[in-house]
Amino acid sequence: MSGKSSLTVDEKMATVKINVDKKAHITVNSKRCENCAGRPCLIICTAENYKWDETRNDLVFNYEGCLECGACRLICPEGAIDWSY
């Protein structure tokens, strides 16, 4: 054997299993977001979990896709993002 795997990268990635927590580890106080001028969370999140809903004038957050990098918590100027484990 040469030690090389016969699986492609896509086949290897298909074996990765992700367990999503039932309860969010991040909560967002979207009332504070209404006055945020720059909304840096929309830009800093590499997973694009933060979206601004113009029709509702509200921040929509999807914790299930969070990469847990912590950037949103650090950059939020309004202190609207709370992490708990």
N, C-alpha and C positions, 0 to 999 in steps of 0.2 A: 504494500500500500504506500502511496506517495504522501499520505497525510492530508491531502486536499479533500475538501468536502465536495460532494457532487450536487449539493443544493445551491440554487441561485440565491442572491441576496433577498429577492422578494419572497422566496420560499422560507428562508430563515426568519424574516421579519413576521411572516404569518404565524410563527410558533410563539410569538410574544403575547402573553396574556396580561391585560391590565384590569385590575379590580378597582372599580369606582366606589368611593365611600358613599353611603346612603345619606349622610349629613354633610353639608358644606363646611369646609374648614375656613372659608373666607366668607365674610358677610360685608355687604356694602350698604352704607347709609346714603341712599341715592338722593335724599333731600339736600344733603350737603353738596352734591354734584351740580345742582341747578345753578349755583353761583360760581362754579369753577370756570374761569375764563379759558384756560388752555386744554383742560381735560387730558393731561399727559398719559393717563392710564390707557387711553385709546391707542396711543402710539407706542408705549413702552412694552406692552404685552406681546411677546413673540408668538404666543398661541392664539392671539386675537380673540380673547375671551370677553373683552369689554366692547360693547357697541352702544352708541347713543341713538335712541329712538326719538326722532324729531317729532313724530306725531303725538307721542305721549309726553315729550319733554322729560325723558327719564333714561337712566343708565340701565342697560341690560347686561347681566353678568352670568357667564356659564362656567361654574366651578369644575365641571366634569373634565374639561380639557386642560386644566391648570397644570403647568410644568413645575410649579412650586419654586420658582426662582426668587420670589420676593421683591421683584422690581416695582410692582404696583404699590406695594405697601410703603416702600421708601420714597417714591416719587409723588404720591398724592399730597397736594398742598392743603387740602381741606380736612385731612385726617378721617376720611370717609371709609377707609378700608381696614377691616379688623380681621386678623388671623387668630385662630385658636385650634389647637389639636387635642 
